[in-house]
């Protein structure tokens, strides 16, 4: 730990997209910013892995889609191109002991089941439109919606067991938790922040429409390279001492005194820092009630994407599991072929205690049922368990548990003295996504620039 504190205008804790975007915006406003990062790399929940020379797969955040204007504009500024997620061909749906092919968003089902799912999605979108993204606790009937879980709403609103299972899979795919973990009000807020449930679920026209050439990790790498002062890596922040207009941030390899501090971490990680004086109880208890999801991202690598020759897109949904959804995650040149499968929610919690070999066996067995015996014989298998990552402890983002928005939501984005908050979890548009992280970081920087100019 440094013996003397260095002086700067703003200390940013966390070198994910939000922290880096915040620091860049602060520097553009003429302020000095120091970025502290616990990991030995920048990017946070964005992580690339090389699987062949000059070929990277994304073990963390990877997709962008329509409406995510800020992160797409940032990519253009940084010289990072996008390409469409592969979606040519038929999708697969596994239910019971049967695998069927289909096109469109929802599998071919009994017409009554299909109608139930579509009506449920329409009702969720209609309710979501009434939730103000800046203050979800002020929505009509907010306390009633917040007292209900996504699971209880699905049970009350949907009669068919198959339709209920499909909606549960949708919750697992978006929030990496079980429907019973999730406040229904939070579900509606999140849907509203993205502009509709189908945008969250779909590839074409949705949040999974495009990927970044070279991998999403190029964004934080190039952002960090633009900063006047490189982020201080391998330096977790242990303590923040604050008063009315000054803050001292104490990390393993540095100590800074500043006029403001931005904590660009998910709320559960932010509350692991020691604060002196302690944070207000409302703020601390909010963080205790916003857990991160549980997901293990798994990829099997093949010499070629053989499923394409069989007329398949690589997208599949399974009610059998343990993999709930799969995608073709091959690089833009098409080789090697990569199948991506997510272990989410209960499936991820169950397999988190297994060995890598056991998880590989379980995932490949699922791939083989869907795509045939060739899927059981990849040349490589890579995975990342985000709940085991010491500086993430979960993914994709935080979800609010029942009762949290209405009891603690007013503390959500409110600064505490000179301490401000930024990150995907604080975004009012595209909450939980890379776009939301960039928006939140830049908005926080503009707020600070205005404060410090006064």
N, C-alpha and C positions, 0 to 999 in steps of 0.2 A: 504494500500500500504506500502511495506517495506520502512523504512527510509534510509537504506544504501544498495547500490548495491552489490550483490554477484558477485564474479568473476568466470568465466568459459571460456572454449575455444569457444564453439559454443552454441548459443541459438536456439532451434527449436520451432517454433510457430505452434502448432497444433499437436494433438495426434491421428490423423488418421493413416492408414497404412503407408503412405509415411513418416510422421514425426517420427513414431516409428521405422520404418526400417532404416531411416537416422540416428537416435540417436544410434541404436544398432551398425551400421556399423562404426560410429565415435568412439564409445567406443572400438570396436575391433581394431581400428587403434591407440589406446592409447590416445585418446583425451577425455576431459571431456565435456559432453553435458547436458544441462538443457532443459527439455520439458515443455512448457506452454500450457495449454488447457482451453478453455472457458467453456466447458461443465463440468458436474459432473461425467463424465465417459470418458474412452478412446474409440476410434473406429471411430469417425467422422460419415460418412454416412454408417457405419456398425452398426446395432442395432438389438438385439435379444429381443424376448418377450416370456416368459414362458406361455404356454397354458394348461399345465398339468404337474404333477410332473416329473421333469427331461426331459421335452419335450419342445423344443424351436422352434419358427418360426422366420424367419428373416424379419424384417420390412425394412431393407436396402439391401445393396449388398449381394448376396448370391451364385451366380453360378461361376463355373470355367469350362474351356474346353481345348481341344487340342491346343497346342501352347502357353498356358499360363504357361510356364515352371518355371518362377521365383516364382510366388505365390504358385505353386504346390510344388516346392522344399522347400519353406519356411514352408509350412504346414507339410511336412515330418520332417523337422528339429524340429518343435514345437510339434510333436506328434499328429497332427490333421489328421484324416483319411477322405476320401471322399467316397461318394456312388452315384450311378447313379440316375439322375432325372427320375422319373417314366414316361415311354413313351409307355408302352404296350397297344395295342388296337388302335382304330380309333380316328382320330381327327375330330373336328366339325368346320363347316364354316357356319356362319349366314349371309345371304345377302337378303335384302328385308324381306319378310315374310317366308322365307324358311331356314331350317337348314339341311345341308347335312353332311354325313360322308365321310371321305377320308383318305388315307395314303400318306405319302411323305411330301415334303416341301410346295407345292402349292396346294390349293383346286382343286377339279375336276370342270373345267369350260368349257365353249365353247372353242374348240381347238384353235381358232384364238386369244381369250383372253389369254389363257395359253401361246401361242407362244409369244405374245406381252410382257408379264411379263418376260418370260425367256430371250428374246432378250434384254430387258431393263437391267436386272441384269447382263447379259454378257457384255453389253456396259459399264456399270458403273465399273465393275471389270477391263475391258481393259483400260479405262481412268485412273482409280486409280493407275494402275501399273506404270504410268508415273509421279506420284507425289512423289517427294523426301520427306520422312517423317521428315528429319532434317530441311528442308527449303521448305515448300509447296509453298511459294510465288515464288520459282524459277521453278515451273513446266511449261512445254510448255503451252502457251496461258493462263497463270495464271490469268491475269487481266480479261480476258473474262470469265473464269470459276468462278472467284470470284465475278464478277458483276451479275452473274446469281444465282437465288435461286433454291433449289431442286424442288420447285413447278413449276417454269417456265421451267426447263429442262424436267420434267415429262409431262407437257402440250405440249411441242414442240415435244417430242419424242414418246409419247404413245397416240394412238387415242381412244381406248376403255375407256368408263367411268368406267367400272368395273376394268380394269387393272390399271387405274390411282388411283382408290380408294385403291386397294391392295398395291400399292407402297407407297401411303400416309400413310397407316397403318404401313408399315414397317418403315417409317421415325419416326412416333410417337412412335413406340415400342423401337427403338434404341436410339433416341435423346430426347424423351419426349417433343417434340415441334412440331409445324406444318411445313410442307414443305416450306411454304413461309417465315418462320423465318430463314432458314438455308442457308448459302452460299453453293453452289454446290461444290466449291473447298474444303470447309471443309468436306463435305460429302465424297469426293474422298479421302482426306487425312485420314479420320477416317477408311474408308474401307481398305485402304492400310495398315494402322497400325495394323489391325486385320488379314490381309492375305486374304480378300475376303468378299463380302457382305453376302454370304450364311453362313459363319462362325458366323457372327453377329446374324443371324436370327434363325439358326437351333439348335435343342436340340442334337440329336446324331451327333457327329462330330463337334459341334458348341459350342458357348459360354455358352449355357445353359445345357451342357452335365452332369455336376456333381455338388453335393452339399457337404458341410462339415458336418461330423458327430458331433452333438452337437451344430451346428450353426457357421456361419462365424465369430461371435464375439469372438470366442476362439482365433483367430489369434492375434488381437490387445491386448487382455487380457494377453496372454502368452508372447507376445513381451514386453509389459510394465513390466511384472514381471521379465524379464531378465535384465532390465536396472539397472545400479549401483545406479542411483538417480531416484526415482519414479517421474512420471509426476506430475506437480503442477496443480491440477484441480481447477475448478471454478475460473479461473484466466484469463479472456480475456485480450489480449494485446491491450492497448490503444494507445501507442506511441512508435515509434522507432527513436532514435536519432543516426545519423551515420556520420562518417568521413571516411578518406581514409582507415584506418586499424583498427578502433574500432567501436563498436556499443553498445548502451545502450537500453535495452528493458524494457519498463515500463508496468506492468500488474497490475491487481487489488490486487493480493496477493503476488507479488514478483517484484523485480527489479534486472536485471542482466546486468553486463558489460562483453563483450566478444570480441573475435577477429573477429568472423563471426556470422551471423544470417541466418537461413534458414526459410523462410516463407512457410510453408507446408499447404497452404489454397488455395481454388479456387480463381482465379483472382478477381471476384467481391467482395469477402470477404476481400482479402488482401488489396484492395484499400480503405477499410473503416478504416483501421488503419491510424493514423496521423504519417507522416514521417517528420523529421526535419534534413536536408533540405528536401523539397518536392521531390517526385520521378520525374524523367524526364517526360515531357509531353507525349512522345510517349508511355512510359510504363503505365502511368495512363490511357490514352485514350484507350489503348488496353484492359485494364480491364473493362472499361465502355462498351465495345462492345462485350463482351463474356458472355452473360447471361447464367444462369443455367436453365435447363429444369424444367417443372412443372409436378409433378407426385404425385398421392395418391395411396399408395399400400394398398390393401384391401384383407383380408382373412376371409373366412367363415369356421368355425370348426364344424365337424360332428362326430358322434360316430364312423363312419367307412367311408371309401371311396367308397360309394355305386356305383359310376359310373364305377368302375373297373369291378364289376359283370355284368355290362351291355355292356362290351366290349369296354369301352371308356378310353382313356389315360388321360383325364382331360385337354388336350390342345385344345383350341378353338380360333377362330378368328371371330370377328363380325364387319361388316360394319355398323351395326345399333347402337351399343353402349348402354350406355356410356362406358362399358368395352370393350376395343379393343382386348385384348388377355388374356387368362387364362391358368393356369398350375395346375397340381396336386402338391401341396406343402406339402404332408403328410410326417411325419418323417420316418426314414428308417425302423422302425418296422411296418409301415403301418397304425397305429392307434394312435390318432384319424385321421379321414380324413380331409384334408384341401384343399379347392379350393382357389387359388390365382387369383385375378383380378387386372389389372392395369387401373387406370384412368390417362390418359396422355394427354399432350398438351391442346387443347381447352376443352376437356371433364373435365380435372382436373381444369382448370381455371373456368369453368362454375359452377362446384360443390364445389369449394373451399369455397364459401360463404354460402353453405347450412349447415344445422345441421348434426351431426353425424347420427341421425335417418333418415334424408332424404337421405344421401349418402348410408346408409345401404339398404334402400328400393330400391334405384335405382340400386345398384349393385346386390342385391338378385333377383330383377326382371329379370335382364340380365341372371344370373345364371340359373333361373328357365326356361327361354325360351330355354336355351342350354341343360341343364341336367335334366329337368323335375321338378315336384312340390316338390320333396324332397329337392331340392337345396334351396328352399325358407324358410326352417325351420332349420337353424343351431343352435347348442347349444351355440355358441359364435361367435362374429364378432370383428375383430381387424383391425385397420387401422393406417396409419401414413401419414400425409400430409407434405412432405419435404419442400415445399415452405413456410409453416408456421413455420418450425423449425427455431428458432432465430439464430442458429449458422450454418445453412446450406443455408436456403433461396432458396432451389431448389435441384433438382436431375434429372437425374443420374449424369450428369456432365455438363460442359459448352459447348456451341456450338458457333462457330464464325459466326457472322452476315455477310451479303454480303459486300464485300470491305475491311473487316478487315485484312485478311491474307496479302493482297498485300500492304496495307497502313501501317500496324502496326506490321506485323509478325516478323520483325527483332528484336523486343524487347521481344519476347515471352519467351525465356529461358535465355536471357542475364542478368547476375548479375548487380546489381546497387551498386557500391562500395563494401562493405563487405556483402551486402544482396544478398542471393541466393534464388532460388525458387524451390519448389518440390511439387509433387502431381500427381494425375492421369491425370490432364489437361496438364501436361508438358511432358508426356511420348511420345516417338516416336514409341514404340511398345505397342499395346493394350491400346491406349489412351482412358481414361475414365473408365477403368476397374481396379479391384483390382490388377491385374498383373502389369498394367502400374504404379499404385501408388507405389508398391514395387520397381519396376525397377527405377523409378525416384528418390525415396528416397535414394536408395543405390548408384546410380550414382552420385548424388549430394554430398553424404558423401565422396565418393572416390575422387571427385574433390577437396573438401575442405581439405581432409587429405594430398593430394599432395601439395596444396598451403601452408598449415601451416607447413609442414615438411621442406619447403625451407628456 
